[in-house]
Amino acid sequence: MIHRARTLLIAATLLWGLSFPLMRSLELAQLAHAPGVPATVMACADVTMRFGLASLILAALCGRNAFHITRGEGIQAAGLALLAGAGLFLQTLGLAWTDASVVAFLTQLYTLIVPLIVAIRDRRLPGYRVWMACIFVLSGAALLSPNLVSHLRLGPGEIVILLSTAFLAGQIVWVERPVFAENRPLVVTMLMFVLLAVLFLCAYAGFGGTTAVAAQLFGTPSIWVLSLGLLFLCTLLTFLIMNAWQRWVSATEAGIIYCIEPVIAAILAGFMPGWVSNWAGIDYPNEALTWNLFIGGLLIIGATVLVATEKRTA
């Protein structure tokens, strides 16, 4: 069961890596059709659309179970929604205030935060393999962020990203709590999506979003195709896998596995933007594949192997 869980979590991480070029493509397509819309309004609209449609699909799959939610399922879903929502929202703000390479590096700090949370919770220090894996991940993330040294400083954007990372780390730990072991993942994920859609809809309205702006943002077939790709591949499948299968591995191991995401995103960015640009009529050039990507990717994959091969103790 553990091996299957690891395989599925890696598959989910591959799809999360796909979300980066897809989201960037969607952003560029929307900017072309609604150039005056602020980035925060656009981000809230996109997230609301993704989680709103995803919640409707899961509600249909749940059937009558959608109206019979236990207290434990409600608590788990509310915690996941608040932690993921805060993390995504703060990450969006941080991207507007600091360099993307800095964001990519600071986001990987949850590989340190998750073991610290687990150590405090369990009153047991992580093993040496975990510490080695953390060093590998941070070294790899630094190599994947070529402008890190020149752009890294402790300003408002960096502080916001660190807060975002703490919330995302909390989400990873929240999923594996033993008290939620009997919860139904499908129902929990559906309720999580509903709450996230409501939270980001409120944020959308708060930032000045209107129905007319939404019509601008989602007014072309190419935008809908990109949105549906994010919905089915990078939202429905990924969160269902995370909520159903992460419980079979430790939160620390899951956090290390999720660090493969920027490696996949960087590889896909080497060829996927050109394909999407030709199809959607946007200007999104391919990114260069460098030795930094190769070596950084090997370090992060090595970290995953280190933690995955560590014997778990009761």
N, C-alpha and C positions, 0 to 999 in steps of 0.2 A: 504493500500500500504506500509506503514511504517513497519507493522508487517511482511509482505512478504519479504521486503528488509532485515530486521534483520535476518530472518530465512535463506535467501540465503547467506548473508554475513557470518553467522556462519557456513553454509555448506562449503563455500569456505575456511574458516579458518581451518576446519577439514581436507580438502584436502591439504592445505599448511603444516599442521602438518605431513601429510603422506609423504611430499616431503623430510623431513629430513632423515628418515631411507632409503628411496629410493635413495637419492643422495649419502649417505654414502655407500650403497651397490654398487652403480654404480662405485664410486671412488675405492673401494676395488677390484672390478672385473677388472677395467681398470689397476690398479697397478699390478695385477697379470699377465696381458698380455703385459703391456708396462711399466716395472719397472723404466726405466730411464727417463721418461717424467716428467718435472717439474710440480708442483701442479698448478701454474698459467696458464701454457699452457693447462693442462687438464681441468681446470675450464672454461677457455674461449672457448675451443672446445665444451664442454657439453652445455654451454649456447647458443652458436651459433647454434648448432644442434637443440636444443629445439625450439628456437624462429624462426629459419629459416623454419623448417618444419611446425610450427604452422602458420606462415604467409602465406605459400602456401595453407594450408587447408582453412584458412579464406578468402583468395583471391578467391578460388573456390566457397565458399559459398556466397561471395559478388557479384560475377558475374560482370556485367558491372559497378555496383556501385564502384568497386575497382578503376576505372579510373575516377570517378567523385567525387573528394574530395573537400569539401569546405575549405575556409580559416580557419574558426574556428576549423574544425576537424583536419586540419594540425597542427595548433598551439597547440591544446590539445594533440595530439599524440606526437609531438616533445617534449613538456614539460614532458610528462609521460616517454618517452624513455630516456631522458637525466637524469631525477631524479632517475628513477629505475635503469638505467644503471650505474650511478655513485654510487648509494647505493650498488648494487650487487658487483661491482668491488672492492670498498673499503672494503666491508665486507669480500670478498675473501682474500684480502691482510691482513686484521686484523686477520683472522683465522690462518694465517701462522705465525703471530708475537706474539700472546698472547693466553692464555688459553681459551678453549671453554666455560667454566663456566662464565668467565668474559664477553665474547662476548654475551652470552645469556642474561646476566643482562643488559649490556649497550645498547643492541638493544631495550630493553623494555622502554628505556628513551624517545622514541617517544611519549609515553603516556603523558609526560610532555611537550614535544616540540610542539605537535599538538595544545593543548589548548592555549599555549603561542602565536603561530602564529595566531590562530583564534581570540584571545583577542586583539592583535595588529591590525589585519585587521578590526575587527568589533568595536574596541574601547569599549569593554565591557568585564568585568572580568567574568571568569567561575563561575558557582554556586558551593555551598559547596559540592554537591554530586560529582562533577567532581574532586575536590581536594581530597575527601575521596577515590574515585575510583583510583586515581593516587597513593595514599599511599598504597592501597590494592595491586595494580599491582606490584609496586616496592618491596613490602614486599614478595609477592608471588614469584616474579622472583628471589629474593635473596635466598629463600628457595629452589628453583629449581636449584640453582648454588652452590653446596656443597663446592667447593673450592674457593668461591668468596673472603672471608676475607683474606686468605693467599696469593692469587694470584693477587689481585687488586692493581694496581699502575698506575700512569699516565705516561706511556711510549709511544713509537711510535705506537705500536699496539692498545693501548686504544684510542689514539687520532684519529687514522684512523677509528676505530669503531664508535666513537662519530660523526665524519663527515658523515660516512655512515648512521647513524641513523637520522641525520638532513636531508639528502637527501630523505630518505624513508618517513620521516614525511612530507616533502614538497610534495611528490607524493600523499599522502593521502589527503592533503588540495587541491592540484591541481585538483583532480577528481571532487570535489564538487562545483567548481566555477560556479555560476549561468549563466555566459556568455556561458557556454558549454552545457546548458540544452537541446538545440535542436539538438545537435550532434548525429549522429548515432553510437551507441556503437560498433557495429560489424565493421564498417569501421575504427573507431578510434583505436580499438584494433588491427586490421590487420596492419595498418600503424605503430603503436607502435612496433609491433613485427618485422616488416621489419627493422625499424631503430635500434632496439636493436640487431638484427642479424648482421647488418652491423657494428655497433660499436664493438661488441665482436669479429667479424671476423678480424677487423683491429687490435684489441688487441692481438688476437691469432697470427697473422702474426708478430706483433711487438715483441712478446715474443719468436719468433723463431719457431712457429708451421709451419708444412709443410703438404702436402697431404699424404706423407708417414707416418707421425706421426698420422694423422687422421685415416688412414687405420688400424694402430695398436690399436688405442683407441676404434674403433668401429668394431672390427674384429670377434666378436663371437655372436651367437644367444642370449645368456643370457644378454649380454650388450645391445643389441637392444630391448629386452623385457623390461628391466629396463628403458631405454631411452624413449620408447613409453609410458610406464606408467607415467613417469614424464611429457611427452608431453601432453597427453590427460587429465589426472586427475589433475595434479598440474600446468598446464600452460594454456591450452585452456579454461577449465571450470572456473578456478579461476579468471583469469583476465577479462573474459567476464562478470562474475558476478560482480566483483568489478567496472568495468567501466560502467555497465548498471544500477546497483542498489544502489551503495554507495550514489548517489545523493539524495536518499530519506531519508537518516539519516544525522546527523551532522558529520563533520570530526572527532570531539572529540569522539563521540560514536563509529564511525567506528574504530578509533585507539584502543579503549578499547576492542572492539570485537576481533580485530586481535591479541590481547595479549593472547587469548586462544591457539594460535598456539604452543608455547613451551610446554604447558600442554599436548596437544594431541601427540606431538612428543615424549615426555617422556613416556607416557603410551604405545604408539606403540613400542617404543624401548625396552619395557619389554618383548615382545614376538615375534615381527616381525623379528628381525635379525636372530633368529634361523631358522625360516622357510626359509628365503631367502638364508641363508648359505647352508642348505641342498640341495636346488634346484640349486643354482648357483655355488656351490663348492668353497665358499670363507670362510674365518675365521672371522665371525662377531658375537661375543657373545651377548646374551641378556643383557640388563642393569637391575640393581636391582630396583624394585619398593619400595620406602621408604615412611615413614611418612612425610618426607619433601615434597615429590611430592603430597601427598594427601592434606596436609594443604595448601601448596602453590597454588595448583590447585583450592581449595575452595576459597581462597582469590581473585584470578584472576576472577573466575566465579562470585563471589560476586560483584566485581567491574563492570562487565558487567551488572548485574542486577540493580545496583545502577544507572548507566547512562541510561539504557534502560527505567527505570520507572520514569525518570525525565521529567516533563512537559516541552515541547519545547515552547519557546516564539518567536514571530515574529520579 
